[in-house]
Amino acid sequence: MSTAMSPALPLPRPLTAGGQNPAAEARISSLSLLGGANTLIIEHMGMHYTLRATRNGKLILTK
C-alpha cells in the first residue's frame, strides 16, 4: 500500500535589517556536482543515494 505525501514547504527565513538572509544556504551547480556524468552516488549517514540527471534536464534522487 502506497501513501502519497505532499512535499513540505520551506518556512520563510527572517531577514536582517539589510534585507539579507542570515543563514544563507550553500549552493553548488549540478554540473560541478556531477562532473559531466549522468549519475552520482551520494553517501549519507551510511546509506547510498543515486542522483541522476535526465535527458530533459531534471534531477532525480533515489535511495
Secondary structure, 3 states (H helix, E strand, C coil): CCCCCCCCCCCCCCCCCCCCCCCCCCCCCHHHHHCCCCEEEEEECCEEEEEEECCCCCEEEEC
